[in-house]
Amino acid sequence: MAQHVNFIEVGPRDGFQNVKDYIPVDIKVKLIDDLLAAGVRRMEMTSFVSPKAIPQMRDAAEVVCRTLETHGDEGVELYALVPNTYGAKAAAAAGLSE
């Protein structure tokens, strides 16, 4: 039996997308910072989807850029959900490689 467990935290992406009222970028980034400070090492922090489909994710590029500025050199794995080519290109432009 395995002696350790690997997980990917998806709370910032999965949790935020269901909130009706817009959550400001500062609050999203603060939660991501807190999760990383608590020891999370792999995180799906946002999604690059149409703002018409999920308005809460309209600031995905800014969330990614700010998070990478702060945590890009810490050895953490940061991801975003990308449902199509447009989303993949936007995620790559924001600095994500996975």
C-alpha positions as CSV (number, residue, x, y, z in Angstrom):
1,M,0.0,0.0,0.0
2,A,1.2,3.5,-0.9
3,Q,2.9,5.4,2.0
4,H,1.8,8.9,0.7
5,V,-1.0,10.6,-1.1
6,N,-0.7,13.1,-3.9
7,F,-3.6,15.5,-4.6
8,I,-4.4,18.5,-6.7
9,E,-6.3,21.3,-4.9
10,V,-9.1,22.5,-7.1
11,G,-11.0,24.7,-4.6
12,P,-10.1,28.1,-6.1
13,R,-11.4,27.0,-9.5
14,D,-14.2,24.7,-8.6
15,G,-15.4,26.7,-5.6
16,F,-15.2,30.2,-7.2
17,Q,-17.0,29.2,-10.4
18,N,-20.2,28.5,-8.5
19,V,-20.4,31.8,-6.6
20,K,-22.9,34.2,-8.2
21,D,-21.5,37.5,-6.9
22,Y,-18.1,38.4,-8.4
23,I,-15.1,37.7,-6.2
24,P,-12.4,40.3,-6.6
25,V,-9.0,39.2,-7.8
26,D,-7.4,40.2,-4.5
27,I,-9.6,37.8,-2.6
28,K,-8.9,35.0,-5.1
29,V,-5.2,35.5,-4.9
30,K,-5.2,35.7,-1.1
31,L,-7.0,32.4,-0.9
32,I,-4.5,30.8,-3.3
33,D,-1.6,32.3,-1.3
34,D,-3.1,30.9,2.0
35,L,-3.5,27.4,0.5
36,L,0.1,27.4,-0.7
37,A,1.3,28.7,2.7
38,A,-0.6,25.8,4.3
39,G,1.4,23.3,2.2
40,V,-0.5,22.7,-1.0
41,R,1.9,21.9,-3.7
42,R,-0.4,21.2,-6.7
43,M,-3.3,23.5,-7.5
44,E,-5.8,24.1,-10.3
45,M,-6.4,27.8,-9.5
46,T,-8.7,29.0,-12.3
47,S,-10.2,28.1,-15.7
48,F,-9.8,29.8,-19.0
49,V,-13.4,29.6,-20.2
50,S,-15.8,32.0,-21.9
51,P,-16.9,34.8,-19.4
52,K,-20.4,34.3,-20.9
53,A,-20.4,30.7,-19.6
54,I,-18.7,31.3,-16.2
55,P,-18.5,35.1,-15.5
56,Q,-16.5,34.4,-12.3
57,M,-13.5,33.3,-14.3
58,R,-13.3,36.5,-16.4
59,D,-10.1,37.4,-14.6
60,A,-8.2,34.1,-15.0
61,A,-5.2,35.7,-16.7
62,E,-4.7,38.2,-13.9
63,V,-5.1,35.6,-11.2
64,V,-2.5,33.4,-12.9
65,C,-0.1,36.3,-13.5
66,R,-0.2,37.5,-9.9
67,T,0.1,34.0,-8.5
68,L,3.1,33.2,-10.7
69,E,4.8,36.4,-9.7
70,T,4.6,35.4,-6.1
71,H,4.9,31.7,-6.2
72,G,6.4,30.8,-9.6
73,D,9.9,29.9,-8.2
74,E,8.6,27.9,-5.2
75,G,8.5,24.5,-6.8
76,V,4.7,24.3,-6.7
77,E,2.7,23.0,-9.6
78,L,0.0,25.5,-10.8
79,Y,-2.7,24.6,-13.3
80,A,-5.8,25.9,-14.9
81,L,-8.7,24.1,-16.5
82,V,-8.7,24.7,-20.3
83,P,-11.7,23.3,-22.2
84,N,-10.5,24.2,-25.7
85,T,-7.8,25.6,-27.9
86,Y,-8.7,29.2,-27.1
87,G,-8.4,28.5,-23.4
88,A,-5.1,26.7,-23.8
89,K,-3.6,29.7,-25.8
90,A,-4.9,32.1,-23.1
91,A,-3.4,30.0,-20.3
92,A,-0.1,29.8,-22.1
93,A,-0.1,33.6,-22.7
94,A,-0.7,34.1,-19.0
95,G,2.4,32.0,-18.2
96,L,1.1,28.5,-17.5
97,S,2.8,25.5,-19.1
98,E,0.4,22.8,-17.9
